[in-house]
Amino acid sequence: MHKAIDNVYYPMAEKITPKELQTSKVQYVIIDVREADELKEGKIDGAISLPLGRLIREARHGDLDEIKRKKIYTYCSGGYRGNIAADELNKQGFNAINIEGGYSAWKKHENENENDEGGK
C-alpha cells in the first residue's frame, strides 16, 4: 500500500500484531512514541520512550543512526502515531514496523494470555 505526499508515493509502514511480536526472534528495538503523560498506563518491557515529534527530529538530524541497522517496532496508544513514526523512520532509511493497535492491543493480548494461562 502506498500514499502520496506532494505527488511522491511512499510505501505505508508494515504492521505487526502484538502476538507476532512476542514470538519474533529478530534483533529489534521497540520505540514508544506516546507523550510522557500517557506512560502512566504502562509500557512494553524494554521499550524506549521517544515522543513522536522528538523521534522525527532526531531521525532527520541523524541522532538515531546507531539503531539504523536494527528492526524497529513503533507504537502509541492506538496505532495512529505509531504508524506515522514508522513511516517517517522508513523515509529516513530505517526498517520500521508499526505495532498494530498500539499499546491498547498489546495490553489486550497480554490479558488474554494471562487468562489462557490461568485457565489451564
Jmol script that loads the backbone (N, CA, C; Angstrom):
load data "model"
ATOM      1  N   MET A   1       0.842  -1.166   0.000  1.00  0.00           N
ATOM      2  CA  MET A   1       0.000   0.000   0.000  1.00  0.00           C
ATOM      3  C   MET A   1       0.891   1.233   0.000  1.00  0.00           C
ATOM      4  N   HIS A   2       0.510   2.242  -0.754  1.00  0.00           N
ATOM      5  CA  HIS A   2       1.281   3.468  -0.870  1.00  0.00           C
ATOM      6  C   HIS A   2       0.392   4.678  -0.601  1.00  0.00           C
ATOM      7  N   LYS A   3       1.015   5.765  -0.195  1.00  0.00           N
ATOM      8  CA  LYS A   3       0.282   7.009  -0.060  1.00  0.00           C
ATOM      9  C   LYS A   3       1.093   8.107  -0.742  1.00  0.00           C
ATOM     10  N   ALA A   4       0.393   9.106  -1.254  1.00  0.00           N
ATOM     11  CA  ALA A   4       1.058  10.194  -1.971  1.00  0.00           C
ATOM     12  C   ALA A   4       1.268  11.383  -1.049  1.00  0.00           C
ATOM     13  N   ILE A   5       2.476  11.914  -1.053  1.00  0.00           N
ATOM     14  CA  ILE A   5       2.797  13.141  -0.344  1.00  0.00           C
ATOM     15  C   ILE A   5       3.517  14.013  -1.354  1.00  0.00           C
ATOM     16  N   ASP A   6       2.927  15.169  -1.671  1.00  0.00           N
ATOM     17  CA  ASP A   6       3.494  16.062  -2.681  1.00  0.00           C
ATOM     18  C   ASP A   6       3.757  15.318  -3.990  1.00  0.00           C
ATOM     19  N   ASN A   7       2.809  14.476  -4.380  1.00  0.00           N
ATOM     20  CA  ASN A   7       2.878  13.683  -5.604  1.00  0.00           C
ATOM     21  C   ASN A   7       4.027  12.688  -5.639  1.00  0.00           C
ATOM     22  N   VAL A   8       4.617  12.395  -4.492  1.00  0.00           N
ATOM     23  CA  VAL A   8       5.631  11.351  -4.379  1.00  0.00           C
ATOM     24  C   VAL A   8       4.990  10.223  -3.582  1.00  0.00           C
ATOM     25  N   TYR A   9       5.091   9.004  -4.069  1.00  0.00           N
ATOM     26  CA  TYR A   9       4.464   7.875  -3.403  1.00  0.00           C
ATOM     27  C   TYR A   9       5.443   7.189  -2.467  1.00  0.00           C
ATOM     28  N   TYR A  10       5.014   7.005  -1.224  1.00  0.00           N
ATOM     29  CA  TYR A  10       5.794   6.312  -0.226  1.00  0.00           C
ATOM     30  C   TYR A  10       5.026   5.066   0.199  1.00  0.00           C
ATOM     31  N   PRO A  11       5.730   3.971   0.421  1.00  0.00           N
ATOM     32  CA  PRO A  11       5.015   2.784   0.916  1.00  0.00           C
ATOM     33  C   PRO A  11       4.560   3.023   2.347  1.00  0.00           C
ATOM     34  N   MET A  12       3.377   2.529   2.680  1.00  0.00           N
ATOM     35  CA  MET A  12       2.893   2.614   4.059  1.00  0.00           C
ATOM     36  C   MET A  12       3.746   1.680   4.913  1.00  0.00           C
ATOM     37  N   ALA A  13       3.889   1.996   6.169  1.00  0.00           N
ATOM     38  CA  ALA A  13       4.671   1.167   7.075  1.00  0.00           C
ATOM     39  C   ALA A  13       3.995  -0.189   7.250  1.00  0.00           C
ATOM     40  N   GLU A  14       4.829  -1.206   7.374  1.00  0.00           N
ATOM     41  CA  GLU A  14       4.302  -2.533   7.681  1.00  0.00           C
ATOM     42  C   GLU A  14       3.713  -2.502   9.089  1.00  0.00           C
ATOM     43  N   LYS A  15       2.896  -3.497   9.381  1.00  0.00           N
ATOM     44  CA  LYS A  15       2.315  -3.625  10.719  1.00  0.00           C
ATOM     45  C   LYS A  15       2.607  -5.022  11.240  1.00  0.00           C
ATOM     46  N   ILE A  16       2.665  -5.134  12.556  1.00  0.00           N
ATOM     47  CA  ILE A  16       2.837  -6.420  13.214  1.00  0.00           C
ATOM     48  C   ILE A  16       1.852  -6.473  14.373  1.00  0.00           C
ATOM     49  N   THR A  17       1.284  -7.627  14.629  1.00  0.00           N
ATOM     50  CA  THR A  17       0.359  -7.753  15.754  1.00  0.00           C
ATOM     51  C   THR A  17       1.174  -7.991  17.025  1.00  0.00           C
ATOM     52  N   PRO A  18       0.589  -7.705  18.192  1.00  0.00           N
ATOM     53  CA  PRO A  18       1.297  -7.995  19.437  1.00  0.00           C
ATOM     54  C   PRO A  18       1.716  -9.463  19.534  1.00  0.00           C
ATOM     55  N   LYS A  19       0.854 -10.358  19.100  1.00  0.00           N
ATOM     56  CA  LYS A  19       1.180 -11.787  19.162  1.00  0.00           C
ATOM     57  C   LYS A  19       2.393 -12.117  18.292  1.00  0.00           C
ATOM     58  N   GLU A  20       2.435 -11.571  17.089  1.00  0.00           N
ATOM     59  CA  GLU A  20       3.565 -11.821  16.195  1.00  0.00           C
ATOM     60  C   GLU A  20       4.863 -11.267  16.784  1.00  0.00           C
ATOM     61  N   LEU A  21       4.790 -10.106  17.413  1.00  0.00           N
ATOM     62  CA  LEU A  21       5.984  -9.508  18.002  1.00  0.00           C
ATOM     63  C   LEU A  21       6.503 -10.359  19.153  1.00  0.00           C
ATOM     64  N   GLN A  22       5.610 -10.858  19.978  1.00  0.00           N
ATOM     65  CA  GLN A  22       6.036 -11.663  21.122  1.00  0.00           C
ATOM     66  C   GLN A  22       6.712 -12.954  20.685  1.00  0.00           C
ATOM     67  N   THR A  23       6.386 -13.452  19.502  1.00  0.00           N
ATOM     68  CA  THR A  23       7.006 -14.688  19.032  1.00  0.00           C
ATOM     69  C   THR A  23       8.193 -14.432  18.106  1.00  0.00           C
ATOM     70  N   SER A  24       8.464 -13.160  17.818  1.00  0.00           N
ATOM     71  CA  SER A  24       9.561 -12.800  16.925  1.00  0.00           C
ATOM     72  C   SER A  24      10.904 -13.028  17.604  1.00  0.00           C
ATOM     73  N   LYS A  25      11.842 -13.579  16.858  1.00  0.00           N
ATOM     74  CA  LYS A  25      13.183 -13.828  17.385  1.00  0.00           C
ATOM     75  C   LYS A  25      14.205 -12.864  16.789  1.00  0.00           C
ATOM     76  N   VAL A  26      13.731 -11.844  16.063  1.00  0.00           N
ATOM     77  CA  VAL A  26      14.608 -10.902  15.378  1.00  0.00           C
ATOM     78  C   VAL A  26      15.168  -9.885  16.376  1.00  0.00           C
ATOM     79  N   GLN A  27      16.423  -9.467  16.150  1.00  0.00           N
ATOM     80  CA  GLN A  27      17.020  -8.392  16.947  1.00  0.00           C
ATOM     81  C   GLN A  27      16.266  -7.106  16.638  1.00  0.00           C
ATOM     82  N   TYR A  28      15.698  -6.465  17.633  1.00  0.00           N
ATOM     83  CA  TYR A  28      14.870  -5.299  17.382  1.00  0.00           C
ATOM     84  C   TYR A  28      14.933  -4.291  18.517  1.00  0.00           C
ATOM     85  N   VAL A  29      14.425  -3.101  18.217  1.00  0.00           N
ATOM     86  CA  VAL A  29      14.262  -2.020  19.183  1.00  0.00           C
ATOM     87  C   VAL A  29      12.790  -1.643  19.159  1.00  0.00           C
ATOM     88  N   ILE A  30      12.190  -1.462  20.328  1.00  0.00           N
ATOM     89  CA  ILE A  30      10.803  -1.025  20.418  1.00  0.00           C
ATOM     90  C   ILE A  30      10.795   0.420  20.881  1.00  0.00           C
ATOM     91  N   ILE A  31      10.092   1.281  20.140  1.00  0.00           N
ATOM     92  CA  ILE A  31      10.023   2.696  20.490  1.00  0.00           C
ATOM     93  C   ILE A  31       8.570   3.083  20.770  1.00  0.00           C
ATOM     94  N   ASP A  32       8.348   3.615  21.973  1.00  0.00           N
ATOM     95  CA  ASP A  32       7.052   4.106  22.419  1.00  0.00           C
ATOM     96  C   ASP A  32       6.992   5.592  22.086  1.00  0.00           C
ATOM     97  N   VAL A  33       6.109   5.986  21.171  1.00  0.00           N
ATOM     98  CA  VAL A  33       6.053   7.386  20.735  1.00  0.00           C
ATOM     99  C   VAL A  33       4.983   8.206  21.457  1.00  0.00           C
ATOM    100  N   ARG A  34       4.436   7.656  22.537  1.00  0.00           N
ATOM    101  CA  ARG A  34       3.439   8.401  23.309  1.00  0.00           C
ATOM    102  C   ARG A  34       4.113   9.520  24.106  1.00  0.00           C
ATOM    103  N   GLU A  35       3.304  10.488  24.514  1.00  0.00           N
ATOM    104  CA  GLU A  35       3.794  11.593  25.339  1.00  0.00           C
ATOM    105  C   GLU A  35       3.976  11.118  26.790  1.00  0.00           C
ATOM    106  N   ALA A  36       4.767  11.858  27.554  1.00  0.00           N
ATOM    107  CA  ALA A  36       5.108  11.477  28.929  1.00  0.00           C
ATOM    108  C   ALA A  36       3.879  11.205  29.794  1.00  0.00           C
ATOM    109  N   ASP A  37       2.828  12.010  29.660  1.00  0.00           N
ATOM    110  CA  ASP A  37       1.647  11.823  30.498  1.00  0.00           C
ATOM    111  C   ASP A  37       0.878  10.547  30.164  1.00  0.00           C
ATOM    112  N   GLU A  38       1.140   9.939  29.018  1.00  0.00           N
ATOM    113  CA  GLU A  38       0.462   8.703  28.637  1.00  0.00           C
ATOM    114  C   GLU A  38       1.158   7.461  29.188  1.00  0.00           C
ATOM    115  N   LEU A  39       2.384   7.616  29.642  1.00  0.00           N
ATOM    116  CA  LEU A  39       3.178   6.472  30.078  1.00  0.00           C
ATOM    117  C   LEU A  39       2.693   5.869  31.389  1.00  0.00           C
ATOM    118  N   LYS A  40       1.850   6.597  32.116  1.00  0.00           N
ATOM    119  CA  LYS A  40       1.320   6.062  33.388  1.00  0.00           C
ATOM    120  C   LYS A  40       0.480   4.806  33.153  1.00  0.00           C
ATOM    121  N   GLU A  41      -0.012   4.620  31.926  1.00  0.00           N
ATOM    122  CA  GLU A  41      -0.777   3.420  31.582  1.00  0.00           C
ATOM    123  C   GLU A  41       0.102   2.171  31.584  1.00  0.00           C
ATOM    124  N   GLY A  42       1.414   2.376  31.504  1.00  0.00           N
ATOM    125  CA  GLY A  42       2.366   1.285  31.407  1.00  0.00           C
ATOM    126  C   GLY A  42       3.054   1.337  30.059  1.00  0.00           C
ATOM    127  N   LYS A  43       3.957   0.394  29.827  1.00  0.00           N
ATOM    128  CA  LYS A  43       4.635   0.324  28.540  1.00  0.00           C
ATOM    129  C   LYS A  43       5.095  -1.101  28.280  1.00  0.00           C
ATOM    130  N   ILE A  44       5.493  -1.358  27.070  1.00  0.00           N
ATOM    131  CA  ILE A  44       6.016  -2.669  26.701  1.00  0.00           C
ATOM    132  C   ILE A  44       7.412  -2.795  27.288  1.00  0.00           C
ATOM    133  N   ASP A  45       7.706  -3.912  27.934  1.00  0.00           N
ATOM    134  CA  ASP A  45       9.015  -4.123  28.539  1.00  0.00           C
ATOM    135  C   ASP A  45      10.124  -3.888  27.522  1.00  0.00           C
ATOM    136  N   GLY A  46      11.108  -3.104  27.928  1.00  0.00           N
ATOM    137  CA  GLY A  46      12.260  -2.843  27.088  1.00  0.00           C
ATOM    138  C   GLY A  46      12.083  -1.730  26.077  1.00  0.00           C
ATOM    139  N   ALA A  47      10.896  -1.125  26.013  1.00  0.00           N
ATOM    140  CA  ALA A  47      10.644  -0.060  25.036  1.00  0.00           C
ATOM    141  C   ALA A  47      11.365   1.218  25.439  1.00  0.00           C
ATOM    142  N   ILE A  48      11.822   1.943  24.425  1.00  0.00           N
ATOM    143  CA  ILE A  48      12.429   3.252  24.601  1.00  0.00           C
ATOM    144  C   ILE A  48      11.325   4.287  24.430  1.00  0.00           C
ATOM    145  N   SER A  49      11.226   5.233  25.363  1.00  0.00           N
ATOM    146  CA  SER A  49      10.230   6.293  25.247  1.00  0.00           C
ATOM    147  C   SER A  49      10.827   7.448  24.451  1.00  0.00           C
ATOM    148  N   LEU A  50      10.200   7.758  23.322  1.00  0.00           N
ATOM    149  CA  LEU A  50      10.654   8.835  22.441  1.00  0.00           C
ATOM    150  C   LEU A  50       9.421   9.425  21.762  1.00  0.00           C
ATOM    151  N   PRO A  51       8.839  10.486  22.339  1.00  0.00           N
ATOM    152  CA  PRO A  51       7.620  11.062  21.762  1.00  0.00           C
ATOM    153  C   PRO A  51       7.768  11.351  20.269  1.00  0.00           C
ATOM    154  N   LEU A  52       6.667  11.257  19.550  1.00  0.00           N
ATOM    155  CA  LEU A  52       6.665  11.319  18.090  1.00  0.00           C
ATOM    156  C   LEU A  52       7.444  12.499  17.516  1.00  0.00           C
ATOM    157  N   GLY A  53       7.164  13.710  17.969  1.00  0.00           N
ATOM    158  CA  GLY A  53       7.850  14.880  17.423  1.00  0.00           C
ATOM    159  C   GLY A  53       9.352  14.805  17.597  1.00  0.00           C
ATOM    160  N   ARG A  54       9.774  14.373  18.769  1.00  0.00           N
ATOM    161  CA  ARG A  54      11.215  14.246  19.043  1.00  0.00           C
ATOM    162  C   ARG A  54      11.834  13.155  18.187  1.00  0.00           C
ATOM    163  N   LEU A  55      11.130  12.035  18.036  1.00  0.00           N
ATOM    164  CA  LEU A  55      11.626  10.938  17.211  1.00  0.00           C
ATOM    165  C   LEU A  55      11.871  11.410  15.775  1.00  0.00           C
ATOM    166  N   ILE A  56      10.914  12.143  15.225  1.00  0.00           N
ATOM    167  CA  ILE A  56      11.047  12.629  13.848  1.00  0.00           C
ATOM    168  C   ILE A  56      12.248  13.567  13.730  1.00  0.00           C
ATOM    169  N   ARG A  57      12.374  14.504  14.681  1.00  0.00           N
ATOM    170  CA  ARG A  57      13.516  15.434  14.646  1.00  0.00           C
ATOM    171  C   ARG A  57      14.838  14.688  14.739  1.00  0.00           C
ATOM    172  N   GLU A  58      14.938  13.759  15.688  1.00  0.00           N
ATOM    173  CA  GLU A  58      16.197  13.038  15.880  1.00  0.00           C
ATOM    174  C   GLU A  58      16.535  12.167  14.676  1.00  0.00           C
ATOM    175  N   ALA A  59      15.534  11.541  14.078  1.00  0.00           N
ATOM    176  CA  ALA A  59      15.787  10.721  12.890  1.00  0.00           C
ATOM    177  C   ALA A  59      16.292  11.592  11.738  1.00  0.00           C
ATOM    178  N   ARG A  60      15.672  12.741  11.542  1.00  0.00           N
ATOM    179  CA  ARG A  60      16.068  13.639  10.444  1.00  0.00           C
ATOM    180  C   ARG A  60      17.456  14.242  10.656  1.00  0.00           C
ATOM    181  N   HIS A  61      17.858  14.416  11.909  1.00  0.00           N
ATOM    182  CA  HIS A  61      19.171  15.003  12.207  1.00  0.00           C
ATOM    183  C   HIS A  61      20.269  13.948  12.350  1.00  0.00           C
ATOM    184  N   GLY A  62      19.929  12.674  12.167  1.00  0.00           N
ATOM    185  CA  GLY A  62      20.934  11.614  12.261  1.00  0.00           C
ATOM    186  C   GLY A  62      21.247  11.172  13.670  1.00  0.00           C
ATOM    187  N   ASP A  63      20.442  11.613  14.652  1.00  0.00           N
ATOM    188  CA  ASP A  63      20.714  11.275  16.050  1.00  0.00           C
ATOM    189  C   ASP A  63      20.326   9.843  16.420  1.00  0.00           C
ATOM    190  N   LEU A  64      19.663   9.136  15.520  1.00  0.00           N
ATOM    191  CA  LEU A  64      19.253   7.748  15.795  1.00  0.00           C
ATOM    192  C   LEU A  64      20.007   6.744  14.925  1.00  0.00           C
ATOM    193  N   ASP A  65      21.059   7.190  14.272  1.00  0.00           N
ATOM    194  CA  ASP A  65      21.773   6.314  13.339  1.00  0.00           C
ATOM    195  C   ASP A  65      22.331   5.056  13.995  1.00  0.00           C
ATOM    196  N   GLU A  66      22.570   5.087  15.321  1.00  0.00           N
ATOM    197  CA  GLU A  66      23.113   3.903  15.993  1.00  0.00           C
ATOM    198  C   GLU A  66      22.128   2.727  15.988  1.00  0.00           C
ATOM    199  N   ILE A  67      20.858   2.986  15.747  1.00  0.00           N
ATOM    200  CA  ILE A  67      19.879   1.890  15.687  1.00  0.00           C
ATOM    201  C   ILE A  67      19.386   1.637  14.263  1.00  0.00           C
ATOM    202  N   LYS A  68      20.003   2.265  13.297  1.00  0.00           N
ATOM    203  CA  LYS A  68      19.517   2.191  11.918  1.00  0.00           C
ATOM    204  C   LYS A  68      19.575   0.777  11.344  1.00  0.00           C
ATOM    205  N   ARG A  69      20.495  -0.042  11.794  1.00  0.00           N
ATOM    206  CA  ARG A  69      20.637  -1.402  11.249  1.00  0.00           C
ATOM    207  C   ARG A  69      19.707  -2.417  11.907  1.00  0.00           C
ATOM    208  N   LYS A  70      19.016  -2.005  12.955  1.00  0.00           N
ATOM    209  CA  LYS A  70      18.103  -2.910  13.654  1.00  0.00           C
ATOM    210  C   LYS A  70      16.682  -2.732  13.133  1.00  0.00           C
ATOM    211  N   LYS A  71      15.891  -3.763  13.301  1.00  0.00           N
ATOM    212  CA  LYS A  71      14.463  -3.645  13.014  1.00  0.00           C
ATOM    213  C   LYS A  71      13.846  -2.852  14.162  1.00  0.00           C
ATOM    214  N   ILE A  72      12.988  -1.906  13.832  1.00  0.00           N
ATOM    215  CA  ILE A  72      12.382  -1.033  14.833  1.00  0.00           C
ATOM    216  C   ILE A  72      10.867  -1.229  14.816  1.00  0.00           C
ATOM    217  N   TYR A  73      10.301  -1.418  15.990  1.00  0.00           N
ATOM    218  CA  TYR A  73       8.857  -1.516  16.144  1.00  0.00           C
ATOM    219  C   TYR A  73       8.396  -0.269  16.894  1.00  0.00           C
ATOM    220  N   THR A  74       7.406   0.418  16.347  1.00  0.00           N
ATOM    221  CA  THR A  74       6.892   1.641  16.973  1.00  0.00           C
ATOM    222  C   THR A  74       5.471   1.408  17.463  1.00  0.00           C
ATOM    223  N   TYR A  75       5.113   2.138  18.521  1.00  0.00           N
ATOM    224  CA  TYR A  75       3.724   2.079  18.989  1.00  0.00           C
ATOM    225  C   TYR A  75       3.356   3.343  19.739  1.00  0.00           C
ATOM    226  N   CYS A  76       2.046   3.576  19.798  1.00  0.00           N
ATOM    227  CA  CYS A  76       1.469   4.665  20.585  1.00  0.00           C
ATOM    228  C   CYS A  76       0.312   4.047  21.363  1.00  0.00           C
ATOM    229  N   SER A  77      -0.707   4.810  21.644  1.00  0.00           N
ATOM    230  CA  SER A  77      -1.858   4.259  22.373  1.00  0.00           C
ATOM    231  C   SER A  77      -2.718   3.352  21.505  1.00  0.00           C
ATOM    232  N   GLY A  78      -3.043   3.813  20.284  1.00  0.00           N
ATOM    233  CA  GLY A  78      -3.965   3.058  19.444  1.00  0.00           C
ATOM    234  C   GLY A  78      -3.461   2.701  18.063  1.00  0.00           C
ATOM    235  N   GLY A  79      -2.308   3.202  17.663  1.00  0.00           N
ATOM    236  CA  GLY A  79      -1.735   2.823  16.376  1.00  0.00           C
ATOM    237  C   GLY A  79      -1.494   3.942  15.387  1.00  0.00           C
ATOM    238  N   TYR A  80      -2.199   5.065  15.522  1.00  0.00           N
ATOM    239  CA  TYR A  80      -2.086   6.143  14.539  1.00  0.00           C
ATOM    240  C   TYR A  80      -0.704   6.800  14.556  1.00  0.00           C
ATOM    241  N   ARG A  81      -0.270   7.271  15.716  1.00  0.00           N
ATOM    242  CA  ARG A  81       1.041   7.923  15.808  1.00  0.00           C
ATOM    243  C   ARG A  81       2.175   6.924  15.597  1.00  0.00           C
ATOM    244  N   GLY A  82       1.957   5.675  16.017  1.00  0.00           N
ATOM    245  CA  GLY A  82       2.966   4.646  15.774  1.00  0.00           C
ATOM    246  C   GLY A  82       3.180   4.439  14.286  1.00  0.00           C
ATOM    247  N   ASN A  83       2.093   4.508  13.512  1.00  0.00           N
ATOM    248  CA  ASN A  83       2.194   4.369  12.063  1.00  0.00           C
ATOM    249  C   ASN A  83       2.924   5.563  11.447  1.00  0.00           C
ATOM    250  N   ILE A  84       2.631   6.759  11.924  1.00  0.00           N
ATOM    251  CA  ILE A  84       3.335   7.951  11.441  1.00  0.00           C
ATOM    252  C   ILE A  84       4.830   7.811  11.742  1.00  0.00           C
ATOM    253  N   ALA A  85       5.151   7.375  12.955  1.00  0.00           N
ATOM    254  CA  ALA A  85       6.552   7.205  13.347  1.00  0.00           C
ATOM    255  C   ALA A  85       7.257   6.207  12.431  1.00  0.00           C
ATOM    256  N   ALA A  86       6.633   5.064  12.179  1.00  0.00           N
ATOM    257  CA  ALA A  86       7.237   4.060  11.303  1.00  0.00           C
ATOM    258  C   ALA A  86       7.422   4.612   9.894  1.00  0.00           C
ATOM    259  N   ASP A  87       6.418   5.317   9.380  1.00  0.00           N
ATOM    260  CA  ASP A  87       6.529   5.935   8.049  1.00  0.00           C
ATOM    261  C   ASP A  87       7.709   6.902   7.987  1.00  0.00           C
ATOM    262  N   GLU A  88       7.804   7.777   8.983  1.00  0.00           N
ATOM    263  CA  GLU A  88       8.885   8.770   8.998  1.00  0.00           C
ATOM    264  C   GLU A  88      10.255   8.096   9.097  1.00  0.00           C
ATOM    265  N   LEU A  89      10.367   7.088   9.945  1.00  0.00           N
ATOM    266  CA  LEU A  89      11.638   6.372  10.060  1.00  0.00           C
ATOM    267  C   LEU A  89      12.006   5.691   8.741  1.00  0.00           C
ATOM    268  N   ASN A  90      11.024   5.070   8.104  1.00  0.00           N
ATOM    269  CA  ASN A  90      11.291   4.402   6.827  1.00  0.00           C
ATOM    270  C   ASN A  90      11.762   5.390   5.764  1.00  0.00           C
ATOM    271  N   LYS A  91      11.210   6.598   5.771  1.00  0.00           N
ATOM    272  CA  LYS A  91      11.652   7.634   4.821  1.00  0.00           C
ATOM    273  C   LYS A  91      13.116   8.003   5.044  1.00  0.00           C
ATOM    274  N   GLN A  92      13.588   7.823   6.282  1.00  0.00           N
ATOM    275  CA  GLN A  92      14.977   8.156   6.616  1.00  0.00           C
ATOM    276  C   GLN A  92      15.909   6.949   6.483  1.00  0.00           C
ATOM    277  N   GLY A  93      15.392   5.846   5.926  1.00  0.00           N
ATOM    278  CA  GLY A  93      16.235   4.676   5.677  1.00  0.00           C
ATOM    279  C   GLY A  93      16.245   3.623   6.765  1.00  0.00           C
ATOM    280  N   PHE A  94      15.355   3.751   7.748  1.00  0.00           N
ATOM    281  CA  PHE A  94      15.249   2.751   8.805  1.00  0.00           C
ATOM    282  C   PHE A  94      14.338   1.616   8.346  1.00  0.00           C
ATOM    283  N   ASN A  95      14.343   0.524   9.094  1.00  0.00           N
ATOM    284  CA  ASN A  95      13.429  -0.595   8.849  1.00  0.00           C
ATOM    285  C   ASN A  95      12.445  -0.609  10.018  1.00  0.00           C
ATOM    286  N   ALA A  96      11.356   0.140   9.885  1.00  0.00           N
ATOM    287  CA  ALA A  96      10.411   0.318  10.984  1.00  0.00           C
ATOM    288  C   ALA A  96       9.053  -0.281  10.667  1.00  0.00           C
ATOM    289  N   ILE A  97       8.450  -0.863  11.693  1.00  0.00           N
ATOM    290  CA  ILE A  97       7.147  -1.512  11.589  1.00  0.00           C
ATOM    291  C   ILE A  97       6.290  -1.030  12.754  1.00  0.00           C
ATOM    292  N   ASN A  98       5.047  -0.706  12.474  1.00  0.00           N
ATOM    293  CA  ASN A  98       4.107  -0.265  13.500  1.00  0.00           C
ATOM    294  C   ASN A  98       3.468  -1.476  14.183  1.00  0.00           C
ATOM    295  N   ILE A  99       3.353  -1.421  15.510  1.00  0.00           N
ATOM    296  CA  ILE A  99       2.631  -2.466  16.242  1.00  0.00           C
ATOM    297  C   ILE A  99       1.145  -2.156  16.112  1.00  0.00           C
ATOM    298  N   GLU A 100       0.459  -2.987  15.377  1.00  0.00           N
ATOM    299  CA  GLU A 100      -0.949  -2.761  15.057  1.00  0.00           C
ATOM    300  C   GLU A 100      -1.789  -2.646  16.325  1.00  0.00           C
ATOM    301  N   GLY A 101      -2.563  -1.572  16.420  1.00  0.00           N
ATOM    302  CA  GLY A 101      -3.440  -1.360  17.569  1.00  0.00           C
ATOM    303  C   GLY A 101      -2.755  -0.702  18.750  1.00  0.00           C
ATOM    304  N   GLY A 102      -1.447  -0.503  18.676  1.00  0.00           N
ATOM    305  CA  GLY A 102      -0.697   0.188  19.715  1.00  0.00           C
ATOM    306  C   GLY A 102      -0.711  -0.498  21.068  1.00  0.00           C
ATOM    307  N   TYR A 103      -0.496   0.306  22.103  1.00  0.00           N
ATOM    308  CA  TYR A 103      -0.412  -0.237  23.455  1.00  0.00           C
ATOM    309  C   TYR A 103      -1.730  -0.861  23.896  1.00  0.00           C
ATOM    310  N   SER A 104      -2.835  -0.326  23.419  1.00  0.00           N
ATOM    311  CA  SER A 104      -4.146  -0.907  23.774  1.00  0.00           C
ATOM    312  C   SER A 104      -4.229  -2.357  23.335  1.00  0.00           C
ATOM    313  N   ALA A 105      -3.798  -2.643  22.106  1.00  0.00           N
ATOM    314  CA  ALA A 105      -3.824  -4.016  21.597  1.00  0.00           C
ATOM    315  C   ALA A 105      -2.820  -4.885  22.345  1.00  0.00           C
ATOM    316  N   TRP A 106      -1.666  -4.300  22.692  1.00  0.00           N
ATOM    317  CA  TRP A 106      -0.650  -5.043  23.434  1.00  0.00           C
ATOM    318  C   TRP A 106      -1.204  -5.492  24.791  1.00  0.00           C
ATOM    319  N   LYS A 107      -1.838  -4.566  25.520  1.00  0.00           N
ATOM    320  CA  LYS A 107      -2.399  -4.908  26.831  1.00  0.00           C
ATOM    321  C   LYS A 107      -3.506  -5.945  26.702  1.00  0.00           C
ATOM    322  N   LYS A 108      -4.346  -5.795  25.691  1.00  0.00           N
ATOM    323  CA  LYS A 108      -5.423  -6.767  25.476  1.00  0.00           C
ATOM    324  C   LYS A 108      -4.830  -8.152  25.227  1.00  0.00           C
ATOM    325  N   HIS A 109      -3.799  -8.218  24.397  1.00  0.00           N
ATOM    326  CA  HIS A 109      -3.153  -9.503  24.113  1.00  0.00           C
ATOM    327  C   HIS A 109      -2.520 -10.089  25.382  1.00  0.00           C
ATOM    328  N   GLU A 110      -1.852  -9.245  26.169  1.00  0.00           N
ATOM    329  CA  GLU A 110      -1.256  -9.697  27.431  1.00  0.00           C
ATOM    330  C   GLU A 110      -2.314 -10.255  28.368  1.00  0.00           C
ATOM    331  N   ASN A 111      -3.442  -9.556  28.502  1.00  0.00           N
ATOM    332  CA  ASN A 111      -4.521 -10.003  29.376  1.00  0.00           C
ATOM    333  C   ASN A 111      -5.123 -11.317  28.897  1.00  0.00           C
ATOM    334  N   GLU A 112      -5.261 -11.467  27.579  1.00  0.00           N
ATOM    335  CA  GLU A 112      -5.772 -12.726  27.035  1.00  0.00           C
ATOM    336  C   GLU A 112      -4.828 -13.878  27.347  1.00  0.00           C
ATOM    337  N   ASN A 113      -3.515 -13.642  27.249  1.00  0.00           N
ATOM    338  CA  ASN A 113      -2.537 -14.675  27.562  1.00  0.00           C
ATOM    339  C   ASN A 113      -2.601 -15.054  29.032  1.00  0.00           C
ATOM    340  N   GLU A 114      -2.735 -14.059  29.920  1.00  0.00           N
ATOM    341  CA  GLU A 114      -2.834 -14.342  31.344  1.00  0.00           C
ATOM    342  C   GLU A 114      -4.089 -15.161  31.643  1.00  0.00           C
ATOM    343  N   ASN A 115      -5.195 -14.845  30.987  1.00  0.00           N
ATOM    344  CA  ASN A 115      -6.435 -15.586  31.202  1.00  0.00           C
ATOM    345  C   ASN A 115      -6.306 -17.006  30.674  1.00  0.00           C
ATOM    346  N   ASP A 116      -5.642 -17.182  29.539  1.00  0.00           N
ATOM    347  CA  ASP A 116      -5.435 -18.517  28.987  1.00  0.00           C
ATOM    348  C   ASP A 116      -4.569 -19.364  29.898  1.00  0.00           C
ATOM    349  N   GLU A 117      -3.516 -18.760  30.445  1.00  0.00           N
ATOM    350  CA  GLU A 117      -2.610 -19.492  31.334  1.00  0.00           C
ATOM    351  C   GLU A 117      -3.292 -19.821  32.650  1.00  0.00           C
ATOM    352  N   GLY A 118      -4.140 -18.936  33.135  1.00  0.00           N
ATOM    353  CA  GLY A 118      -4.841 -19.159  34.389  1.00  0.00           C
ATOM    354  C   GLY A 118      -5.897 -20.235  34.276  1.00  0.00           C
ATOM    355  N   GLY A 119      -6.419 -20.424  33.063  1.00  0.00           N
ATOM    356  CA  GLY A 119      -7.482 -21.407  32.849  1.00  0.00           C
ATOM    357  C   GLY A 119      -6.978 -22.802  32.583  1.00  0.00           C
ATOM    358  N   LYS A 120      -5.658 -22.966  32.489  1.00  0.00           N
ATOM    359  CA  LYS A 120      -5.106 -24.302  32.195  1.00  0.00           C
ATOM    360  C   LYS A 120      -4.952 -25.135  33.429  1.00  0.00           C
TER     361      LYS A 120
END
end "model"
wireframe off; spacefill off
backbone 0.3
color backbone group
